[in-house]
Amino acid sequence: MSFLTIQTLTKHFVAKDSFGGSRKVLKAVDGIDFSLGEENIFALVGESGCGKSTVARLILRLIRPTSGKIFFRGKDIWELRGEALKDFRRTVQIIFQDPFASLNPRKTVFETLSEPLRIHRLAERRAQRGIVSDLLRKVGLDQDVLNRYPHEFSGGQRQRICIARALAVSPKLIVADEPLSALDVSIQAQILNLLREIKEQSGLSFLFISHDLNVVYYFSEAVAVMYLGKIVEKSRTEELFRKPLHPYTEILLSAAPQITAETAEAGLTRHKEVIRGEVPSPIDIPTGCPFHPRCPKRFDPCDTIVPRLEEPISRGYSERVVSCHLWNSYS
């Protein structure tokens, strides 16, 4: 049984036109499926606005899905009540994108990290200081910061405090929603290495959301590529980076900065290709394949027939699915 299972998950928002116009439906998440095993790292990648963060909010029960199911340890999370719901809240934690906005500026580090211990009644008051000190050491901070406030820290230090807060209740699953994007590049590697160490020491599972493909390659074991609310390709990370099948995935990988011996020596990064055109509005998704207006490999069925997310018809591609007429049967 999978640790976390997502089945045909959909979230639509109703948007009104200005000046009292007709209502339209914004398809933020449009029928996605994936599963995450225990002690595994699964990544969601894609451009901004593709629905990644909405998926995170759905999994955390912060918003209710339009349709579909989310199963955690075999139980539908929207059927949890009482102690079962409280246990879910403790077991599934999040690391937010912006460490500057996710900490209460009026609370000290000790107050921030001891709060979840009080809420879940995990430690008596006299034991909380020692537990908080241990959490700080685990994320690379000294206990002399206990009485300091968030404005006294750098971005990387704040994110370490946020990670410590997530670890305070001994979770089993951490949803990391773009945890590096607000940090300097020099700090990102430190935080990424810290997350990997924590995963290895604590046996955690991660749903890792990012637009940085180099980070995803280093950190994740399996990956799903999202576009306009749908998953267009899903694979083991090594296989996807070795041979991307969907044209969108191929261009994303090509557009990612790549360090070569020559460019590294010159202090430069090399870009191969960028995706042409703008992302269509999730209110007005194109007919057929959603990517076809920007796809360099489009052909007749792409304009009118929505491709299914299924195993490629070509042999030699195990444990992966792709939504593309180039690889699937459309008849």
C-alpha positions as CSV (number, residue, x, y, z in Angstrom):
1,M,0.0,0.0,0.0
2,S,1.3,3.4,-1.0
3,F,2.1,5.9,1.7
4,L,0.3,8.7,-0.2
5,T,-2.0,8.1,-3.1
6,I,-3.6,10.8,-5.3
7,Q,-6.5,9.6,-7.5
8,T,-8.0,11.8,-10.2
9,L,-7.5,14.9,-8.1
10,T,-9.2,18.1,-9.4
11,K,-9.4,21.6,-8.1
12,H,-11.4,24.2,-10.1
13,F,-11.9,27.8,-9.0
14,V,-14.8,29.9,-10.2
15,A,-13.6,33.3,-11.6
16,K,-15.9,36.2,-12.5
17,D,-15.3,38.4,-15.4
18,S,-14.9,42.1,-14.6
19,F,-18.0,44.4,-14.7
20,G,-20.4,41.6,-13.8
21,G,-19.6,39.3,-16.7
22,S,-20.2,35.6,-16.9
23,R,-18.5,33.2,-14.5
24,K,-15.6,31.1,-15.8
25,V,-13.8,28.1,-14.4
26,L,-10.1,28.2,-13.7
27,K,-8.7,24.6,-13.8
28,A,-5.8,24.8,-11.4
29,V,-5.5,21.0,-11.0
30,D,-7.3,18.9,-13.6
31,G,-7.4,15.2,-12.8
32,I,-4.0,14.1,-11.7
33,D,-2.8,10.7,-10.3
34,F,0.4,9.8,-8.5
35,S,1.6,7.9,-5.4
36,L,4.5,8.3,-3.0
37,G,6.1,5.4,-1.1
38,E,7.3,5.5,2.4
39,E,10.8,7.0,2.8
40,N,10.7,8.1,-0.8
41,I,11.1,11.5,-2.5
42,F,8.6,12.4,-5.2
43,A,9.0,15.7,-7.1
44,L,6.5,17.9,-8.9
45,V,8.0,20.2,-11.5
46,G,6.7,22.7,-14.0
47,E,6.5,26.4,-14.8
48,S,4.9,28.9,-12.5
49,G,1.1,28.6,-12.5
50,C,0.9,25.0,-13.5
51,G,-0.8,23.9,-10.3
52,K,2.0,22.6,-8.1
53,S,1.3,24.7,-5.0
54,T,-2.4,24.0,-5.3
55,V,-1.6,20.3,-5.1
56,A,0.4,20.9,-1.9
57,R,-2.6,22.8,-0.3
58,L,-4.9,20.0,-1.3
59,I,-2.7,17.4,0.3
60,L,-2.5,19.4,3.5
61,R,-6.3,19.8,3.7
62,L,-6.0,23.6,3.4
63,I,-8.5,23.6,0.5
64,R,-11.1,21.1,-0.5
65,P,-10.8,19.4,-3.9
66,T,-13.5,19.8,-6.5
67,S,-13.3,16.0,-7.1
68,G,-10.9,13.1,-6.6
69,K,-9.4,11.4,-3.6
70,I,-6.3,11.8,-1.4
71,F,-5.4,8.7,0.6
72,F,-2.8,8.8,3.4
73,R,-1.8,5.4,4.7
74,G,-4.9,4.0,3.0
75,K,-7.4,6.5,4.5
76,D,-9.2,9.3,2.7
77,I,-8.0,12.4,4.4
78,W,-11.3,14.2,4.0
79,E,-13.0,11.5,6.1
80,L,-10.6,11.9,9.1
81,R,-12.2,13.3,12.3
82,G,-11.1,13.9,15.9
83,E,-7.9,12.2,17.0
84,A,-7.3,10.7,13.5
85,L,-7.4,14.2,12.0
86,K,-5.1,15.6,14.7
87,D,-2.6,12.7,14.0
88,F,-2.7,13.5,10.3
89,R,-2.0,17.2,11.0
90,R,1.0,16.1,13.1
91,T,2.3,13.5,10.6
92,V,2.2,15.7,7.5
93,Q,4.1,19.0,7.7
94,I,5.0,21.7,5.2
95,I,8.1,23.8,4.5
96,F,6.9,27.0,2.9
97,Q,8.5,28.8,0.0
98,D,9.1,32.1,1.7
99,P,10.9,31.9,5.1
100,F,10.5,35.7,5.5
101,A,6.6,35.4,5.5
102,S,6.2,32.0,7.2
103,L,7.6,33.1,10.6
104,N,5.7,35.2,13.1
105,P,7.8,38.3,13.6
106,R,6.5,38.8,17.2
107,K,7.6,35.4,18.4
108,T,11.1,34.3,19.4
109,V,12.7,31.2,18.0
110,F,11.8,29.3,21.2
111,E,8.2,30.4,21.1
112,T,7.9,29.3,17.4
113,L,9.5,25.9,17.9
114,S,7.8,25.1,21.2
115,E,4.3,25.9,19.9
116,P,3.7,22.7,18.0
117,L,5.0,20.7,21.1
118,R,2.3,22.4,23.2
119,I,-0.5,22.1,20.6
120,H,0.1,18.3,20.2
121,R,1.0,17.8,23.9
122,L,4.3,16.2,23.0
123,A,6.3,17.5,25.9
124,E,5.9,19.1,29.3
125,R,7.0,22.8,29.6
126,R,10.1,22.0,31.5
127,A,11.3,19.6,28.8
128,Q,10.5,21.9,25.8
129,R,13.7,24.0,26.0
130,G,15.9,20.9,25.7
131,I,13.9,19.5,22.8
132,V,14.0,22.9,21.0
133,S,17.8,23.1,21.5
134,D,18.1,19.6,19.9
135,L,16.0,20.7,16.9
136,L,18.2,23.7,16.4
137,R,21.4,21.6,16.5
138,K,19.8,19.2,14.0
139,V,19.4,22.1,11.5
140,G,22.8,23.6,12.1
141,L,21.9,26.4,14.6
142,D,23.2,27.0,18.1
143,Q,20.9,27.3,21.1
144,D,22.0,30.8,21.7
145,V,19.4,31.9,19.1
146,L,16.5,30.8,21.2
147,N,15.5,34.3,22.4
148,R,16.0,36.0,19.1
149,Y,13.4,37.2,16.6
150,P,13.0,36.4,12.9
151,H,14.2,39.8,11.7
152,E,17.6,39.1,13.2
153,F,18.3,36.2,10.8
154,S,19.4,35.8,7.2
155,G,17.1,34.0,4.7
156,G,19.0,30.7,5.0
157,Q,18.8,30.8,8.8
158,R,15.1,31.5,8.7
159,Q,14.6,28.5,6.4
160,R,16.5,26.4,8.9
161,I,14.2,27.5,11.6
162,C,11.2,26.6,9.4
163,I,12.6,23.2,8.8
164,A,13.1,22.7,12.6
165,R,9.5,23.7,13.2
166,A,8.4,21.1,10.7
167,L,10.5,18.5,12.4
168,A,9.3,19.4,15.9
169,V,6.3,17.0,15.8
170,S,8.3,14.0,14.3
171,P,6.4,14.0,11.0
172,K,6.5,11.1,8.4
173,L,5.8,13.2,5.3
174,I,7.1,16.7,4.5
175,V,5.6,18.8,1.7
176,A,8.4,21.1,0.6
177,D,6.8,23.8,-1.6
178,E,9.7,25.6,-3.4
179,P,11.8,25.7,-0.2
180,L,14.9,27.1,-2.1
181,S,13.4,29.6,-4.5
182,A,13.6,32.6,-2.1
183,L,17.2,31.9,-1.1
184,D,20.5,33.0,-2.6
185,V,22.1,30.3,-4.8
186,S,25.0,30.0,-2.4
187,I,22.6,29.1,0.4
188,Q,20.4,26.7,-1.6
189,A,23.0,24.0,-1.7
190,Q,23.4,24.1,2.1
191,I,19.6,23.8,2.7
192,L,19.3,21.0,0.1
193,N,22.1,19.0,1.7
194,L,20.4,19.6,5.1
195,L,17.1,18.2,3.8
196,R,18.9,15.1,2.4
197,E,20.7,14.5,5.7
198,I,17.4,14.8,7.6
199,K,15.7,12.4,5.2
200,E,18.5,9.8,5.7
201,Q,18.6,10.2,9.4
202,S,14.8,10.3,10.1
203,G,13.4,8.1,7.2
204,L,11.1,10.8,6.1
205,S,9.1,11.0,2.9
206,F,9.1,14.2,0.8
207,L,6.8,15.7,-1.7
208,F,9.2,18.1,-3.3
209,I,7.8,20.9,-5.4
210,S,10.2,22.9,-7.5
211,H,10.8,24.5,-10.9
212,D,14.5,24.0,-10.7
213,L,15.3,20.8,-12.6
214,N,18.9,20.6,-11.4
215,V,17.7,20.5,-7.8
216,V,15.1,17.9,-8.6
217,Y,17.7,15.7,-10.3
218,Y,19.9,15.8,-7.2
219,F,17.2,15.4,-4.6
220,S,14.3,13.2,-5.9
221,E,13.8,9.6,-6.8
222,A,10.7,10.0,-9.0
223,V,9.3,13.0,-10.7
224,A,6.1,14.2,-12.4
225,V,6.0,17.1,-14.9
226,M,2.9,19.3,-14.7
227,Y,1.5,21.6,-17.4
228,L,-1.7,23.6,-17.0
229,G,-3.0,21.5,-14.1
230,K,-2.2,18.1,-15.7
231,I,0.7,15.7,-15.4
232,V,2.2,15.2,-18.8
233,E,5.0,12.8,-17.9
234,K,5.9,10.7,-14.9
235,S,9.0,8.6,-14.4
236,R,11.9,7.6,-12.2
237,T,14.2,10.7,-12.0
238,E,17.2,9.1,-13.7
239,E,15.2,7.8,-16.6
240,L,13.4,11.1,-17.2
241,F,16.7,13.1,-17.3
242,R,18.3,10.4,-19.4
243,K,15.6,10.4,-22.0
244,P,12.6,12.8,-21.7
245,L,9.7,11.7,-23.9
246,H,7.2,14.6,-23.8
247,P,8.3,17.6,-25.9
248,Y,7.5,19.9,-22.9
249,T,9.8,17.9,-20.6
250,E,12.5,17.8,-23.3
251,I,12.5,21.6,-23.7
252,L,12.4,22.2,-19.9
253,L,15.5,20.1,-19.6
254,S,17.2,21.8,-22.5
255,A,16.4,25.2,-21.1
256,A,17.9,24.4,-17.7
257,P,21.3,26.0,-17.1
258,Q,24.1,23.4,-17.6
259,I,27.6,23.7,-16.4
260,T,30.3,22.4,-18.8
261,A,34.1,22.5,-18.3
262,E,34.4,25.5,-20.6
263,T,31.6,27.5,-19.1
264,A,32.5,26.7,-15.6
265,E,36.1,27.9,-16.3
266,A,34.6,31.2,-17.7
267,G,32.1,31.5,-14.8
268,L,29.2,31.2,-17.3
269,T,26.2,28.9,-17.7
270,R,25.0,27.6,-21.0
271,H,21.4,27.6,-22.2
272,K,20.2,25.5,-25.1
273,E,16.6,26.3,-25.9
274,V,13.6,28.1,-24.5
275,I,9.9,27.4,-24.8
276,R,8.3,29.7,-27.3
277,G,5.1,31.5,-26.6
278,E,3.2,32.2,-23.4
279,V,1.5,29.6,-21.1
280,P,-2.2,29.7,-22.0
281,S,-4.7,30.8,-19.4
282,P,-6.0,27.9,-17.1
283,I,-9.4,29.6,-17.7
284,D,-9.2,29.0,-21.5
285,I,-7.2,25.8,-22.0
286,P,-6.6,25.0,-25.7
287,T,-8.5,22.1,-27.2
288,G,-6.6,18.8,-27.8
289,C,-3.2,18.6,-26.2
290,P,-2.8,21.7,-23.9
291,F,0.8,22.1,-25.0
292,H,0.2,22.0,-28.7
293,P,0.2,25.8,-29.3
294,R,3.9,25.9,-28.1
295,C,5.0,22.4,-29.2
296,P,7.7,22.2,-32.0
297,K,6.6,18.6,-32.7
298,R,2.8,19.0,-33.1
299,F,1.0,17.1,-35.8
300,D,-2.6,16.5,-36.9
301,P,-4.2,14.9,-33.8
302,C,-2.6,17.3,-31.3
303,D,-5.0,20.2,-32.2
304,T,-8.2,18.2,-31.4
305,I,-7.6,15.0,-29.4
306,V,-6.5,15.1,-25.8
307,P,-3.7,12.6,-25.3
308,R,-4.1,10.0,-22.5
309,L,-1.5,9.6,-19.8
310,E,-0.3,6.1,-20.3
311,E,2.7,3.9,-20.9
312,P,4.6,4.6,-24.2
313,I,3.8,2.3,-27.1
314,S,7.5,1.9,-27.7
315,R,9.3,-0.8,-25.6
316,G,12.1,-0.2,-23.2
317,Y,10.4,2.5,-21.0
318,S,9.5,0.9,-17.7
319,E,7.8,2.6,-14.8
320,R,6.8,5.7,-16.8
321,V,3.8,7.3,-18.4
322,V,3.5,10.1,-20.8
323,S,0.6,12.2,-22.3
324,C,1.7,12.7,-25.9
325,H,0.5,11.5,-29.3
326,L,4.1,10.9,-30.4
327,W,4.3,8.0,-27.9
328,N,0.7,6.9,-27.4
329,S,-2.0,5.5,-29.6
330,Y,-4.6,8.1,-30.5
331,S,-6.9,6.1,-32.7
